């Protein structure tokens, strides 16, 4: 088990802090977005967290809950589109962008993600990715 030990957060360089943290997640094998989100959130200074929009703090949970309501397995049909949606979600989770993201933008990102999945009506296909 590899421990994740984030550096001290510097509000002047949030992108670098998140890049280092993402590298630690990769080394530790952490792949679940909600786990990453809350781990990052728990290491931000109280001053930074208190300035965030409360809706954004729960954004990842809203997205994961919506995805988990799909009752049948899904197959990703557009890998590039999915990665694009994931990038937008990752950007939204960076401190510099939390304040600016509103509910409409969150709905847009989620809608884009949902457009990139194909429901398998037979329920036989487990989630999979089609590489470009």
Secondary structure, DSSP 8 states (H G I E B T S, - for coil): ----------GGGHHHHHHHHHHHHHHHT---HHHHHHHHHHTS-HHHHHTS-HHHHTHHHHHHHHHHT--S-EEES-HHHHHHHHHHHHHHTSHHHHTT--HHHHHHHHHHHHHTEEE-TTS---S-----
